[in-house]
Amino acid sequence: MRQLQFLVFFLLYFLHPSLSSSSFQSQSLRYKLHRRIPHRRHHAFHLKPLYLSDLQRQHWIRSTIKRNLANSDNYHPTCHQSTSEAFEMPIGSGAYTGIGQYFVRVRVGTPAKPFLLVADTGSDLTWVKCRRHHSNGIKEKKDNGGARVFKPEQSSSWSPIGCSTDLCKKTLPFALATCPAPDSPCVYDYGYSDGSRAKGIFANESATITLSSGNKTKLHGLVVGCTTNSSGLSFGSSDGVLGLGYSTTSFASLASSIFGGLFSYCLVDHLAPRNLSSLLTFGPTIFTSLVPSTPHITPLILDSRLSPFYSVSVKYISVDNETLDIPSKVWDINSGGGTILDSGTSLTVLADPAYKAVVSALSRKLSGLPLVQMDPFDYCYNWTSIKAKPEVHIPKLVLHFEGAARLEPPSKSYIIDVANGVKCIGFTSAPWPGTSTIGNILQQEHVWEFDIRKKQLRFEHSKCQQH
């Protein structure tokens, strides 16, 4: 049996937008997303590398939140303009390359060149792989991660950010303090816990977008990281990262500030065919046409202590209508808990008290099935035997949010395929105290709309197929 290594890498990167065109005031952005994944008959994969990558990302999430708690600075969002259209760009899954994230195609520079970036709601940093000419005419070494590289000298809209500017010294994430000359570029050097690194310079750039009306236009004033040196498997399958996190320096903040304060996405089944598409949208969306019923609505917590992550308030979790015994402090940021949604994490990670309660409840319902050992999960089952076990039913998991919103994911999102005939309870644990993370597998087959202006999260079940 051929096995597919399914790696999830936390790619934190940065794109700070400041869009400057009054022509956008009656427009909005919509991105086409394609979930590109191997055929389901080839779905067997090793989940240990995925688990380790998620674990490394959780270390980064905890350290980021810890740093935020020690920093009294608050993020103040910009005002939002009204819009009436949508803007879309192709986006696809990285599963076919061996990672568990979603890709978006973004056209950067003038003339615009396409790049495949990881769509990351946990990142305020956006960058693309670059190759620059220095003033002495010497080229920097080409990145080994792929053939697509951005060449800033070929873009007329490229404008490096100086290291002496307040933007570099006070705002840009991971900027180095070194500044050999006032006109030297602002340099960043970001290191990841798995040994991966990204080094480069910040600049203002533009991206070309296509509005739902069919008209093309430019997003100006984006802050883009030009990575000239990267290492690690994390960067081997993409050309960089699209930062969708909540901060002054992310693409999402700029785009939503101009296009109605909204963005949304719909993630198809993580094992869907490569040609199945869905949408990442900025501005007024096709939300109501994608789903037949009224969406679930819950407050979107935009807390500087959790920035750049988007947080929600979980009230409780139930299994087969039974409320699980999970301390309320697990869901309370003020008590060391809290919950975030993260498109860059695959498996849903629950703080230890919640993890134990959820896994215990689900495993009791599945106790009639033969157990199979499958690292790193605690409970895996020989699923081929379920037809011979009519007394065994698949338990129904529900996450109950503040405001009566309920996430009722399909069972394949929490009892997941790991090999032919083998399924596992697809949660991992995080140390307590700590933050829980709703990963992209649990988010699949739902529309998620982030309303920054109203501080609301709207979601509803959907097949996420492009209409």
C-alpha positions as CSV (number, residue, x, y, z in Angstrom):
1,M,0.0,0.0,0.0
2,R,1.4,3.3,-1.0
3,Q,1.3,5.8,1.8
4,L,1.1,9.5,1.5
5,Q,3.1,11.6,4.0
6,F,0.7,14.2,5.2
7,L,2.8,17.0,6.7
8,V,1.4,20.2,8.3
9,F,3.8,23.0,8.7
10,F,3.2,26.1,10.6
11,L,4.2,28.8,8.2
12,L,4.0,32.1,9.7
13,Y,4.6,34.9,7.4
14,F,3.6,38.3,6.7
15,L,1.7,40.6,4.4
16,H,0.6,44.0,5.7
17,P,-1.9,45.7,3.4
18,S,-2.8,49.2,3.1
19,L,-5.0,49.5,0.1
20,S,-5.2,52.8,-1.5
21,S,-7.8,53.1,-4.2
22,S,-11.1,54.8,-3.9
23,S,-12.3,52.7,-6.8
24,F,-12.6,49.8,-4.4
25,Q,-15.2,51.4,-2.3
26,S,-18.0,49.7,-4.0
27,Q,-16.1,46.4,-4.5
28,S,-15.3,43.4,-2.5
29,L,-12.9,40.5,-2.8
30,R,-13.6,36.9,-3.4
31,Y,-11.0,34.1,-3.8
32,K,-11.7,30.9,-5.6
33,L,-10.4,27.9,-3.6
34,H,-9.6,24.5,-5.0
35,R,-9.0,21.7,-2.6
36,R,-6.5,19.6,-4.5
37,I,-6.0,16.1,-3.0
38,P,-5.1,12.6,-4.1
39,H,-7.9,10.3,-5.1
40,R,-9.6,8.7,-2.0
41,R,-8.3,5.2,-2.9
42,H,-4.8,6.5,-2.2
43,H,-5.7,8.2,1.0
44,A,-3.6,6.2,3.4
45,F,-0.9,8.3,5.0
46,H,1.4,8.5,8.0
47,L,-0.1,10.9,10.5
48,K,2.9,11.0,12.9
49,P,4.7,13.7,10.8
50,L,1.4,15.7,10.6
51,Y,1.0,15.4,14.4
52,L,4.6,16.5,15.0
53,S,4.1,19.5,12.7
54,D,0.9,20.4,14.5
55,L,2.7,20.0,17.8
56,Q,5.4,22.4,16.7
57,R,2.8,24.9,15.6
58,Q,1.1,24.6,19.0
59,H,4.4,25.5,20.7
60,W,4.6,28.6,18.5
61,I,0.9,29.5,19.3
62,R,1.5,29.2,23.1
63,S,4.7,31.2,22.9
64,T,3.0,33.9,20.8
65,I,0.1,34.2,23.3
66,K,2.5,34.2,26.2
67,R,4.4,37.1,24.6
68,N,1.1,38.9,24.0
69,L,0.1,38.6,27.6
70,A,3.3,40.4,28.6
71,N,2.7,43.2,26.1
72,S,0.2,45.8,26.9
73,D,-0.1,47.1,23.3
74,N,-3.5,46.7,21.7
75,Y,-4.4,46.3,18.0
76,H,-6.8,48.9,16.8
77,P,-8.6,47.9,13.5
78,T,-9.0,50.4,10.8
79,C,-12.4,51.6,9.7
80,H,-14.3,49.5,7.1
81,Q,-15.8,50.6,3.9
82,S,-19.1,49.4,2.4
83,T,-18.8,47.1,-0.7
84,S,-21.1,45.4,-3.1
85,E,-19.0,43.0,-5.1
86,A,-16.7,40.1,-4.5
87,F,-13.1,39.3,-5.5
88,E,-11.9,35.7,-6.0
89,M,-8.6,34.0,-6.7
90,P,-7.8,30.3,-7.2
91,I,-6.8,28.4,-4.1
92,G,-6.0,24.7,-3.7
93,S,-5.0,22.1,-1.1
94,G,-1.4,21.1,-0.4
95,A,-2.3,17.5,0.3
96,Y,-1.1,16.4,-3.1
97,T,2.3,17.8,-2.2
98,G,2.3,16.0,1.1
99,I,1.1,18.8,3.5
100,G,-2.2,19.4,5.2
101,Q,-2.8,23.0,4.4
102,Y,-4.7,25.0,1.8
103,F,-3.0,27.1,-0.9
104,V,-4.2,30.3,-2.5
105,R,-2.9,31.7,-5.8
106,V,-1.9,35.3,-5.6
107,R,-0.6,37.5,-8.4
108,V,2.1,39.8,-7.0
109,G,4.0,42.7,-8.6
110,T,3.7,44.7,-11.8
111,P,3.5,43.0,-14.1
112,A,1.7,40.5,-11.9
113,K,3.2,37.0,-11.4
114,P,1.4,34.1,-9.9
115,F,2.5,32.5,-6.6
116,L,1.2,29.6,-4.6
117,L,0.9,30.7,-0.9
118,V,-0.4,28.9,2.2
119,A,-3.6,30.5,3.4
120,D,-2.9,31.0,7.1
121,T,-5.4,32.5,9.6
122,G,-2.7,32.2,12.2
123,S,-0.2,34.4,10.5
124,D,0.3,38.2,10.2
125,L,3.4,37.6,8.0
126,T,3.1,37.3,4.3
127,W,6.2,36.6,2.1
128,V,7.2,35.1,-1.2
129,K,10.4,33.4,-2.3
130,C,12.6,36.0,-4.0
131,R,15.8,36.3,-5.9
132,R,17.3,39.8,-6.0
133,H,20.1,41.6,-7.8
134,H,22.4,43.5,-5.5
135,S,23.9,46.8,-6.6
136,N,27.1,45.0,-7.4
137,G,25.3,42.9,-10.0
138,I,25.6,39.7,-8.0
139,K,22.5,37.5,-7.8
140,E,21.5,35.9,-4.5
141,K,21.5,32.2,-4.5
142,K,18.2,30.7,-5.9
143,D,16.0,29.1,-3.3
144,N,16.0,25.4,-3.5
145,G,12.3,25.1,-2.6
146,G,10.9,25.5,-6.1
147,A,11.0,27.1,-9.5
148,R,8.8,30.1,-8.8
149,V,10.6,33.1,-7.4
150,F,9.8,36.7,-7.3
151,K,12.3,39.0,-8.9
152,P,11.7,42.5,-7.4
153,E,13.9,44.3,-10.0
154,Q,11.3,43.3,-12.6
155,S,8.4,44.8,-10.8
156,S,7.7,48.5,-11.2
157,S,5.6,48.6,-8.0
158,W,8.3,47.2,-5.8
159,S,9.4,49.7,-3.0
160,P,11.7,48.4,-0.2
161,I,10.9,49.6,3.3
162,G,13.8,51.3,5.0
163,C,15.2,50.0,8.2
164,S,15.1,53.5,9.8
165,T,11.3,53.8,9.3
166,D,8.9,53.5,12.3
167,L,7.1,50.8,10.3
168,C,10.2,48.7,10.4
169,K,11.3,49.6,14.0
170,K,7.9,49.4,15.7
171,T,5.3,47.4,13.6
172,L,6.7,44.8,11.2
173,P,7.0,41.3,12.8
174,F,10.4,39.6,13.1
175,A,12.2,42.7,11.8
176,L,15.8,42.9,12.8
177,A,17.1,45.9,14.8
178,T,20.3,46.2,12.6
179,C,20.3,49.2,10.4
180,P,23.6,49.9,8.7
181,A,22.3,52.9,6.8
182,P,19.1,54.9,6.8
183,D,18.2,53.7,3.3
184,S,19.1,50.0,4.0
185,P,16.1,47.7,3.7
186,C,14.2,46.4,6.6
187,V,15.4,42.8,7.2
188,Y,13.6,39.9,8.9
189,D,14.9,36.6,10.1
190,Y,12.3,34.1,11.3
191,G,13.2,30.8,12.8
192,Y,10.8,27.9,13.4
193,S,10.9,25.3,16.1
194,D,11.5,22.5,13.5
195,G,14.7,24.2,12.3
196,S,13.1,26.0,9.3
197,R,14.1,29.6,8.6
198,A,13.0,32.4,6.4
199,K,15.2,35.4,5.8
200,G,14.6,38.4,3.6
201,I,13.5,42.1,3.4
202,F,10.2,43.9,3.6
203,A,8.8,46.0,0.9
204,N,5.6,47.7,-0.3
205,E,4.1,45.9,-3.3
206,S,0.8,45.4,-5.1
207,A,-1.3,42.4,-6.0
208,T,-3.7,42.0,-8.9
209,I,-7.2,40.9,-8.1
210,T,-10.3,40.2,-10.2
211,L,-13.5,41.5,-8.9
212,S,-16.8,39.6,-9.2
213,S,-17.8,42.0,-12.0
214,G,-14.9,40.6,-14.0
215,N,-12.8,43.8,-13.8
216,K,-9.2,43.5,-12.7
217,T,-7.6,46.0,-10.3
218,K,-4.7,46.4,-8.0
219,L,-4.3,46.2,-4.2
220,H,-1.7,48.8,-3.5
221,G,0.5,49.3,-0.5
222,L,0.8,45.6,0.6
223,V,3.7,44.9,2.9
224,V,5.4,41.8,1.4
225,G,8.3,39.9,2.7
226,C,10.8,39.0,0.0
227,T,12.4,35.8,1.3
228,T,15.8,35.3,-0.3
229,N,16.9,32.5,2.0
230,S,14.7,29.7,3.3
231,S,15.4,26.3,4.7
232,G,13.3,23.4,5.9
233,L,10.7,21.1,4.4
234,S,8.0,23.6,5.5
235,F,8.8,25.7,2.5
236,G,9.4,23.1,-0.1
237,S,5.8,22.9,-1.4
238,S,4.7,26.5,-1.6
239,D,6.1,29.9,-2.7
240,G,5.3,31.5,0.6
241,V,2.4,32.4,2.9
242,L,-0.7,34.6,2.7
243,G,-1.2,36.1,6.2
244,L,-4.9,36.1,7.1
245,G,-4.4,36.7,10.8
246,Y,-5.8,39.6,12.8
247,S,-3.2,42.3,13.0
248,T,-2.2,45.6,11.4
249,T,0.3,43.8,9.1
250,S,-1.8,41.0,7.6
251,F,-3.4,40.8,4.2
252,A,-6.8,40.0,5.8
253,S,-6.7,43.3,7.8
254,L,-6.0,45.4,4.8
255,A,-8.5,43.7,2.5
256,S,-11.3,43.6,5.0
257,S,-10.7,47.3,5.9
258,I,-11.5,48.2,2.3
259,F,-14.0,45.5,1.4
260,G,-16.7,45.6,4.0
261,G,-14.9,44.2,7.0
262,L,-15.6,40.7,5.9
263,F,-13.7,37.6,4.7
264,S,-14.8,34.0,4.4
265,Y,-13.7,30.6,3.2
266,C,-15.1,27.2,2.7
267,L,-12.8,24.2,3.0
268,V,-13.8,21.1,1.1
269,D,-13.3,17.5,2.3
270,H,-9.5,17.2,2.9
271,L,-9.6,14.0,0.8
272,A,-11.6,15.5,-2.1
273,P,-10.4,15.3,-5.7
274,R,-7.9,17.8,-6.8
275,N,-10.3,19.6,-9.1
276,L,-12.9,20.3,-6.5
277,S,-13.0,24.0,-5.7
278,S,-14.3,26.4,-3.1
279,L,-14.0,30.0,-2.3
280,L,-12.0,32.4,-0.2
281,T,-13.8,35.7,-0.2
282,F,-13.2,39.3,0.9
283,G,-16.2,41.7,1.1
284,P,-19.9,40.8,0.9
285,T,-20.0,37.1,0.1
286,I,-22.2,34.5,-1.6
287,F,-22.7,33.1,1.9
288,T,-26.5,32.9,1.6
289,S,-26.4,31.3,-1.8
290,L,-23.9,28.7,-0.6
291,V,-26.1,27.5,2.3
292,P,-29.9,27.1,2.5
293,S,-30.5,27.9,6.1
294,T,-29.7,30.7,8.5
295,P,-26.0,30.5,9.5
296,H,-24.9,30.0,13.0
297,I,-23.6,33.2,14.6
298,T,-21.3,33.6,17.5
299,P,-19.1,36.4,18.8
300,L,-15.7,36.7,17.1
301,I,-13.2,37.5,19.9
302,L,-10.5,39.9,18.6
303,D,-8.4,40.0,21.7
304,S,-4.9,41.5,21.5
305,R,-3.7,38.7,23.9
306,L,-4.5,36.2,21.2
307,S,-3.4,38.2,18.2
308,P,-3.0,37.3,15.3
309,F,-5.4,34.4,16.0
310,Y,-9.2,34.6,15.8
311,S,-10.9,33.3,18.9
312,V,-14.3,32.0,19.8
313,S,-16.1,31.3,23.0
314,V,-17.0,27.6,23.5
315,K,-19.6,27.0,26.1
316,Y,-19.5,23.2,26.1
317,I,-19.1,20.0,24.0
318,S,-21.6,17.3,23.8
319,V,-21.5,13.7,22.5
320,D,-24.8,12.1,21.6
321,N,-26.6,15.0,23.4
322,E,-24.7,14.3,26.6
323,T,-22.8,17.4,27.9
324,L,-19.3,16.5,28.7
325,D,-17.7,17.3,32.1
326,I,-15.2,19.9,31.0
327,P,-14.3,22.7,33.4
328,S,-15.5,26.1,32.1
329,K,-12.1,27.6,32.7
330,V,-10.8,25.5,29.8
331,W,-12.7,27.8,27.4
332,D,-11.9,31.1,29.3
333,I,-8.8,33.1,28.2
334,N,-8.8,34.9,31.5
335,S,-8.3,31.5,33.2
336,G,-5.5,30.3,31.0
337,G,-7.7,28.7,28.3
338,G,-9.6,29.9,25.3
339,T,-10.2,28.6,21.7
340,I,-8.9,29.7,18.4
341,L,-9.7,28.8,14.8
342,D,-6.6,28.1,12.8
343,S,-6.4,27.1,9.1
344,G,-2.7,26.3,9.5
345,T,-3.3,23.4,12.0
346,S,-4.8,20.2,10.6
347,L,-5.8,18.2,13.7
348,T,-8.0,19.8,16.3
349,V,-6.0,20.3,19.5
350,L,-7.8,20.4,22.8
351,A,-6.4,21.5,26.2
352,D,-5.9,18.3,28.2
353,P,-9.1,18.4,30.4
354,A,-11.2,18.8,27.2
355,Y,-9.2,16.2,25.3
356,K,-9.6,13.6,28.0
357,A,-13.3,14.2,28.2
358,V,-13.9,14.1,24.5
359,V,-11.8,11.1,23.7
360,S,-13.2,9.2,26.6
361,A,-16.8,9.8,25.5
362,L,-16.2,9.0,21.9
363,S,-14.2,5.8,22.7
364,R,-17.0,4.5,24.9
365,K,-19.4,4.7,22.0
366,L,-16.9,2.8,19.8
367,S,-15.9,0.2,22.4
368,G,-17.4,-2.6,20.3
369,L,-14.8,-2.2,17.5
370,P,-11.4,-3.9,17.5
371,L,-8.6,-1.5,18.5
372,V,-5.6,-0.9,16.3
373,Q,-2.4,0.7,17.4
374,M,-1.6,3.7,15.2
375,D,0.8,6.3,16.4
376,P,0.2,9.1,17.6
377,F,-3.4,8.6,18.3
378,D,-4.8,7.0,21.5
379,Y,-7.8,5.3,19.9
380,C,-7.8,3.7,16.4
381,Y,-10.2,1.1,15.1
382,N,-10.5,-1.6,12.5
383,W,-13.3,0.0,10.6
384,T,-13.9,-3.0,8.3
385,S,-15.6,-4.8,11.2
386,I,-18.3,-2.1,11.8
387,K,-20.7,-3.8,9.4
388,A,-20.6,-6.9,11.6
389,K,-21.3,-4.8,14.7
390,P,-24.8,-3.4,14.3
391,E,-24.8,-2.3,17.9
392,V,-22.0,0.2,17.3
393,H,-23.1,3.6,16.0
394,I,-21.0,6.6,15.2
395,P,-21.3,9.1,18.0
396,K,-22.5,12.7,17.2
397,L,-20.1,15.4,18.4
398,V,-21.3,19.0,18.8
399,L,-19.4,22.1,19.8
400,H,-21.7,24.6,21.4
401,F,-20.6,28.3,21.1
402,E,-21.8,31.4,22.8
403,G,-25.0,32.7,21.3
404,A,-26.5,29.2,20.7
405,A,-24.4,28.5,17.6
406,R,-23.6,24.8,17.2
407,L,-20.8,23.2,15.1
408,E,-22.0,19.8,14.1
409,P,-19.2,18.4,12.0
410,P,-19.5,15.3,9.8
411,S,-18.1,12.3,11.7
412,K,-15.3,12.0,9.1
413,S,-13.9,15.3,10.6
414,Y,-13.3,13.8,14.0
415,I,-13.2,10.1,13.3
416,I,-10.7,10.3,10.5
417,D,-9.3,8.0,7.9
418,V,-5.6,7.1,8.6
419,A,-5.2,4.0,6.4
420,N,-7.4,1.6,4.4
421,G,-9.9,0.2,6.9
422,V,-8.5,2.1,9.9
423,K,-10.0,5.2,11.5
424,C,-8.9,7.1,14.6
425,I,-10.4,9.6,17.0
426,G,-8.8,12.6,15.4
427,F,-7.9,14.9,18.3
428,T,-4.6,15.7,20.0
429,S,-4.0,17.2,23.4
430,A,-2.3,20.4,24.5
431,P,-0.9,21.0,28.0
432,W,-3.1,22.7,30.5
433,P,-3.3,25.6,31.1
434,G,-3.3,26.3,27.3
435,T,-5.3,27.3,24.3
436,S,-7.4,24.8,22.3
437,T,-7.2,25.0,18.5
438,I,-10.0,24.1,16.0
439,G,-8.0,22.8,13.0
440,N,-8.8,22.7,9.3
441,I,-10.1,19.1,9.3
442,L,-12.8,19.9,11.8
443,Q,-13.6,23.1,9.8
444,Q,-14.0,21.2,6.5
445,E,-17.3,21.3,4.6
446,H,-18.4,24.5,6.3
447,V,-18.5,28.1,5.2
448,W,-16.7,30.3,7.8
449,E,-17.3,34.1,7.6
450,F,-15.2,36.4,9.7
451,D,-17.0,39.7,10.2
452,I,-14.3,42.0,11.6
453,R,-16.6,45.0,11.7
454,K,-19.4,43.4,13.7
455,K,-17.0,41.0,15.5
456,Q,-19.1,38.0,14.5
457,L,-18.3,34.6,13.2
458,R,-20.9,33.0,10.9
459,F,-20.7,29.5,9.8
460,E,-22.9,26.8,8.1
461,H,-22.5,23.4,6.6
462,S,-21.7,23.3,2.9
463,K,-20.2,21.0,0.4
464,C,-18.0,24.0,-0.6
465,Q,-18.2,23.2,-4.3
466,Q,-17.8,26.1,-6.6
467,H,-21.1,27.2,-8.0
